[in-house]
């Protein structure tokens, strides 16, 4: 009704102006009989009302369709008997078919792209593994840089793979009960060469005992790997520790990664989760893609985990992953975890 009145308000206003203009002309011409004049006004208003009522009833479905969002695309395919309604319905049908074709084509191209990326990453891992195996058997100092570059290539390939998986996240995650201590141990073991090379040491503490959380194991491993990798990279050469701490606060389980590195400038802290943002630190440290924290934030959001970051320039950075559901297992003592 509101849309109908908005469309015809000018017509109603013009009918009122026309009726009173005619009355004014007759009055100025000397015709002063009131009852016939009022009857003519009433008759004109009645005929206008009948026309508007017929117009509204015949196009009520059309106005209802246009005055609210479509609940399902098939709404546009319902038939309207008026000529303008049929023309509009045909236009909507054509538009719907066109956009559906474009959507199907884009989805097909996206699936092909994801398949290609997955295959390419896996194909690249094979020669990379050969390179890593070869250089590990040689103790010459000049091979140390090759090992370092090979590790960086593997990290970048994993990031490409997880970025591709993020687009099909709903089909690529499986929530189950996961031991935080085990995942942290695996992350530290994977990053051990990076710890040694950077002169930084991990410190794992379980302040509330061994915690099991509801999450996706693969994505949690990736998120912690990104946080630990950043902590090591931005505190390289300091000789200090990277603290990985599990605890319980406000009835939620928390895993915290804290370093004592360069920290994040205040003007960059709000943008560190933006894709491809490297900030001031990215200009001073190589191999900064600006995608690690973005992927971590997206994975945490889709798994319904909280993600917090605090940083003081020159003192270090703390990042927390917060889990809504957890279980407490047997307590474990705090350890410095680096055996090799």
N, C-alpha and C positions, 0 to 999 in steps of 0.2 A: 504493500500500500504506500509506503513512504517513497519508493522509487517512482510509483505511478503518479503521485501528487507532485513530485519534483519535475517530472516530465511535462505535466499538463498545467502547471501553475500559471504559466504565461497565457495559455488559452483561456483559463478561468478568469484571469484578470482582464483580458481583452473583451470577453463576453460581458463582464460587468460594466466596463467602460462604454461598450457599444450600446447597451440597454439604457444607461443613464444619459448618454449623448442624444439618443432618439427622444427620450423624455424631455430633455432640455430644449431640443428644437421645437417640439410641439408646444411646450410651455411658452417659449418666446414668441410663438406664432399665435398665441392667444387661446390655446386649448387648455382650459384649467379644470377639467373634470378629473377628480382624483381617482375614483374607483376604476374606471376603464384603464387609467394609466398603471395603477398597481396590478391590475389583472394582466396587462401586457408584460409587465416585469415578471410576474409569477409564471406566466406561460413560457417566456424565454428562458427563465432559470430552470423550469421543469424540463424543457426539451434538452437543454444543455446537460442537466443531471442524468437524463435517460441515456444520452449519447455516451457520457463518461462511464456510466454504470455498465453499459454494453461493452464498451471498449475494455474496461477493466476485467470483466468476467471472461471475455473471449481470450484475453492475454494473461490471465492470472498465473498460469504455469510459467510463462516466459518471465514475468516480473519476479516470481519466486526464485527462478533459476538464476537470474541476474543479481538478486539482492543478497545472496549468501554464497560462501565458497562451496565449490563442488566437493562432495564427500568422496565420491569415486568417479573416475573418468567416464564411466558408462552413463552418467547423468546427462551428458551432452547428446546422447543417442536417443533419448526419449522424444517422441514425436509431438510437435506443436502444430495445430491445424491452421493457424493464421499464416498468410503469405510471408510477413516479415519474420515470424517465428520459424517457419520452415527454412527460409534463407539463412537465418542466423544458425540454425541447427546444422545445416549443410556446411556452413563455414567452419563451425566448431568441429564437425566430423573430419573435415579435410585437415584442419590444424592438428587434431589429435592423432590422425594417421601419420602425418608428417613427423611430428615430434616423437611418436612411438618408434618410427623407423630410425630416426636419428639416435634415439636412446639405445635401441638394439645394436646399432652399428658401433656406437661408442663403447658399449659394454663388451662387444665382441673384440674390438681393438684392445681394450684394456686387458681382457683375459689373455689375448695373444702376447701382449707386452709383458704381463706378469709371468707367463710361461717361459718366454724368452729369457727374462732376467733370472729366473730360477735356474734354468738350464745353463746359462752363461756363468753364473756364480759357481755352480757345482763343477763345471768344466774347468774353470780357472783354479779351483782348489786342488785339482790333481797335480798339475805341474808345480804349483806352489808347495805342495807337500813334498814333492821330489827335491825341490830347492832347499827346503828346510832340513830334510833328512841328510842331504849332501853336506851342507855347511855345518851341521851339528857334529859331523865326524871329523871336522878339520878344526884344529886349535890355533891356527894362525891368526894373529891380531887383525889382519886385513879382512878376514871373513866376519868379524863382529858386526860391521856395518851392514853386510848382506843379511845377516840374521835379523838385525833390527828392522831393515826395510821389508823383509819377508813377513815379519810379525805385523808391521803396519799394513801391508797389503791384505793379510788375512783379516785384520780388524775392519778395514774398509769394505772388503767383500761381504763380511757378516752384516755390516751396516746397510749395504745395498739390499741384501737379502731380506733383512727385517723391515726395511722401508717398503719393499714390494709386498711383504706379507701384511703390513699394516693396512693396505687397501682392501684386503680380504680378511680382516681381523675376525669377523664373526665365524668364519669357517676354519680359523687357524689357532684357536685357543681352547684349552681344556682346563677347567678349574678343578683343583683337587687339593688335599691337605699336603703341604710341603714343609719340610724341615728347614728353617732359616739357617741354622748352624751348618747344615750340609751344603746348602747353596753358597753360603759365604765362603766355606772352605774350598769349594770348587772354583769360585771366582778368584780367590787369592792364589790358588795353585796355578790357574791359567795365566795370571798376571805376574808370576814370580820373577820372570826374567826382566820385566819392566821395573819391578821393585828394585832388583839388584842393580840394574843399569842406572837407575835414577838416584840411587843412594837413599831410598825411602823405605821404611819398614812398616808392615801391617801390625796393627794391634787389635785383636778381636776380643770383645767382652760381651758376656751374656749376663746382664744385670738382673734379669727376672727368670733365670733358668732357660732351659731349652724351649724355644717357641716353635710351634707349628701353625702355619697360616693358610688360609684359603686363597689360592692364587693359581696362576698358570706358571708352571715350573720353567718352561723355556723363556717366556717373556720376563719373568723375575730375574733369571740368570742374565739376560741381556741388559736389563735396567741396572742391576748392580755392577755389571762389567763396565758400563758407560760411566757410572758415578766413580768407581774406583780408578778407571783409566784417567778421568779428568783430575781426580785428586792427586794421582801420581805425577801426571804431566805438569800440573801447575805448582807442584812443590818439589820438583826435581832439583837435586843437589843440596837440599836443605839439611839432609841428615836427620830429619824428624820422622814422626810416625803418621801413618794414616789410620785413624781409628774407625773400626767397624763395630758398632754397638747395637745390641738388641735390648729392648726394654718394653715396659707396659706403662702407658699413661692415659688417663681418662678412658679407661676400659678399652683401649686400642693397642695393638701391637705396633712397635716402631722399630725400623732398622735405620740406623744413622751412619752416614759416611762423613767423616770430618778430617780435613787436612789443615796444615799450617803453612800453606803456600802464599801466593801473591794476593789471593782474594779477588773479588770482583768489584770494579768501580761502581759507585752509587748510581751513576747515570745508566749503567748497563743492567743492573740487577732485575729490572722489570721486563727486560727483553730477552733474557738468556734462553727462554723456552720458545722463542720465535724461530721458525725454520730458517736456516742459513745465516743466522745472526752470530757473528764471531766477536764483535765488540773490540774494545781496546786490547784485551789480552790476546785475541786472535791475531792481532798484527805483530805481536812479539813472540808468539809461539807458533811453530810450524805445525802442519797437519791438523789444523782446526777447520772442521767442515761446517760447524754450526748446526749439525743435525742430531748429535748425540742426546742432548737434553730435550730437544723437541720430540724425538721418538720416545724417550723415557716418559715425558709428560703425557703424550698421547696414549701410550700403553697403560700407564697408571690410571688415566681417566677412564679408559674403556674397561679396565678391570675393577673399577670402583675403589681404587686406592687413592689416598691423599698423597700429595707431594709438596714439600716445603723446602725453601732454600733461605739460608742466612749467610751473609758474608761481610767481612770487614777487610778493606784493602790493607794489604801488608800483614795481616794476621791469619787469614785463612777462610775457608768456606765449609759450611755444614749443610748437607742435604738429607732430608728424611723421607722415607716411604712409610706411609701409615696404612695399616691393615684393619679393616672393620671386624673381621672374624679371626679368632686365634684359639689355640689350645696350649697349655703349659705342660711341658714334659719334665724330665729329670734335669736338675741344674748342672751346669758345667763351669769349671773355673775359668777365669780370664786367662788368655794365652797370647803370646807373641807368635804369630803363625807365619814362619818362613823357615822351612827346613833345608832348602836348597839355595 
